[in-house]
Amino acid sequence: QVQLVESGGGLVQAGDSLRLSCAASGRTFSRTTVGWFRQAPGKEREFVATLSWSATITYYADSVKGRFTISRDDAKRTVYLEMNSLKPEDTATYYCAAVFSLSRTLAPRRASEYTDWGQGTQVTVSS
Protein backbone atom coordinates (compact mmCIF):
# COMPACT_ATOMS: atom_id res chain seq x y z
CA GLN A 1 0.00 0.00 0.00
CA VAL A 2 1.12 3.56 -0.65
CA GLN A 3 -0.01 6.72 1.10
CA LEU A 4 -0.59 9.77 -1.08
CA VAL A 5 -0.81 13.42 -0.07
CA GLU A 6 -1.77 16.09 -2.59
CA SER A 7 -0.84 19.75 -2.26
CA GLY A 8 -0.63 22.89 -4.35
CA GLY A 9 -4.28 23.65 -4.92
CA GLY A 10 -5.75 27.09 -4.48
CA LEU A 11 -7.84 29.92 -5.87
CA VAL A 12 -6.56 31.43 -9.11
CA GLN A 13 -7.86 33.46 -12.01
CA ALA A 14 -8.51 32.19 -15.50
CA GLY A 15 -5.27 32.00 -17.44
CA ASP A 16 -3.11 31.44 -14.35
CA SER A 17 -1.00 28.40 -13.57
CA LEU A 18 -0.73 25.99 -10.67
CA ARG A 19 1.47 23.03 -9.91
CA LEU A 20 -0.03 20.21 -7.92
CA SER A 21 2.16 17.74 -6.05
CA CYS A 22 1.42 14.19 -5.00
CA ALA A 23 3.84 12.93 -2.37
CA ALA A 24 3.99 9.18 -1.86
CA SER A 25 5.14 7.11 1.09
CA GLY A 26 5.01 3.41 1.79
CA ARG A 27 5.78 0.75 -0.80
CA THR A 28 8.32 0.94 -3.58
CA PHE A 29 7.61 4.10 -5.53
CA SER A 30 9.76 3.21 -8.50
CA ARG A 31 7.24 0.58 -9.64
CA THR A 32 4.18 2.69 -8.89
CA THR A 33 2.21 4.40 -11.64
CA VAL A 34 0.41 7.55 -10.54
CA GLY A 35 -2.50 9.28 -12.21
CA TRP A 36 -4.52 12.41 -11.59
CA PHE A 37 -8.29 12.62 -11.49
CA ARG A 38 -10.68 15.42 -10.64
CA GLN A 39 -14.22 15.79 -9.45
CA ALA A 40 -16.34 18.89 -9.73
CA PRO A 41 -19.43 19.40 -7.56
CA GLY A 42 -22.32 17.33 -8.84
CA LYS A 43 -20.20 15.56 -11.43
CA GLU A 44 -18.53 12.19 -11.76
CA ARG A 45 -14.84 11.80 -11.03
CA GLU A 46 -12.95 12.11 -14.29
CA PHE A 47 -9.54 11.18 -15.56
CA VAL A 48 -7.03 13.99 -16.05
CA ALA A 49 -3.58 12.52 -16.68
CA THR A 50 -1.42 9.52 -16.00
CA LEU A 51 2.25 8.63 -16.33
CA SER A 52 3.70 5.14 -16.24
CA TRP A 53 6.37 4.54 -13.59
CA SER A 54 8.92 4.18 -16.39
CA ALA A 55 7.90 7.69 -17.52
CA THR A 56 7.53 6.36 -21.06
CA ILE A 57 3.74 6.30 -21.39
CA THR A 58 1.58 9.36 -20.81
CA TYR A 59 -2.12 9.98 -21.37
CA TYR A 60 -4.12 13.16 -20.95
CA ALA A 61 -7.81 13.91 -21.08
CA ASP A 62 -8.70 15.83 -24.22
CA SER A 63 -9.91 18.72 -22.08
CA VAL A 64 -6.44 19.32 -20.62
CA LYS A 65 -4.18 18.23 -23.46
CA GLY A 66 -1.67 20.94 -24.30
CA ARG A 67 -2.29 22.78 -21.02
CA PHE A 68 -1.41 20.22 -18.32
CA THR A 69 1.81 18.27 -17.90
CA ILE A 70 2.38 15.31 -15.61
CA SER A 71 5.85 14.44 -14.39
CA ARG A 72 7.56 12.53 -11.60
CA ASP A 73 10.65 12.79 -9.45
CA ASP A 74 11.48 9.37 -8.05
CA ALA A 75 14.13 10.75 -5.72
CA LYS A 76 11.45 12.87 -4.07
CA ARG A 77 8.75 10.20 -4.45
CA THR A 78 6.53 12.88 -5.92
CA VAL A 79 4.37 13.22 -9.01
CA TYR A 80 3.50 16.66 -10.30
CA LEU A 81 0.69 18.09 -12.38
CA GLU A 82 1.65 21.38 -13.98
CA MET A 83 -1.52 23.21 -14.99
CA ASN A 84 -1.31 26.18 -17.32
CA SER A 85 -3.93 28.40 -18.96
CA LEU A 86 -6.44 27.41 -16.33
CA LYS A 87 -10.12 27.77 -17.11
CA PRO A 88 -13.14 28.03 -14.82
CA GLU A 89 -14.17 24.56 -15.99
CA ASP A 90 -10.98 23.19 -14.42
CA THR A 91 -12.46 23.96 -11.01
CA ALA A 92 -12.59 20.69 -9.06
CA THR A 93 -11.05 18.66 -6.31
CA TYR A 94 -7.97 17.00 -7.76
CA TYR A 95 -6.93 13.55 -6.60
CA CYS A 96 -3.84 11.53 -7.27
CA ALA A 97 -4.08 7.77 -7.41
CA ALA A 98 -1.49 5.01 -7.49
CA VAL A 99 -1.13 1.43 -8.60
CA PHE A 100 1.84 -0.88 -8.23
CA SER A 101 2.82 -2.83 -11.32
CA LEU A 102 5.75 -4.68 -12.84
CA SER A 103 4.66 -3.43 -16.26
CA ARG A 104 6.73 -0.53 -17.56
CA THR A 105 3.87 0.63 -19.75
CA LEU A 106 0.93 0.51 -17.35
CA ALA A 107 -0.85 3.89 -17.36
CA PRO A 108 -4.53 3.37 -16.58
CA ARG A 109 -7.19 5.91 -17.44
CA ARG A 110 -9.93 4.24 -15.42
CA ALA A 111 -10.23 5.05 -11.74
CA SER A 112 -11.09 1.45 -10.93
CA GLU A 113 -7.59 0.33 -11.93
CA TYR A 114 -5.95 2.32 -9.15
CA THR A 115 -5.61 0.91 -5.66
CA ASP A 116 -4.59 3.88 -3.53
CA TRP A 117 -5.96 7.42 -3.42
CA GLY A 118 -5.09 10.69 -1.79
CA GLN A 119 -7.54 12.96 -0.01
CA GLY A 120 -7.59 15.57 -2.74
CA THR A 121 -6.69 19.23 -3.14
CA GLN A 122 -9.13 21.93 -4.22
CA VAL A 123 -8.52 23.98 -7.34
CA THR A 124 -10.80 26.92 -7.98
CA VAL A 125 -10.47 29.02 -11.13
CA SER A 126 -12.38 32.28 -11.22
CA SER A 127 -13.38 33.96 -14.47
Secondary structure, 3 states (H helix, E strand, C coil): CEEEEEECCEEEECCCCEEEEEEEEECCHHHEEEEEEEECCCCCCEEEEEECCCCCCEEECCCCCCCEEEEEEHHHCEEEEEECCCCHHHCEEEEEEEEECCCCCCCCCCHHHCCEECCCEEEEEEC
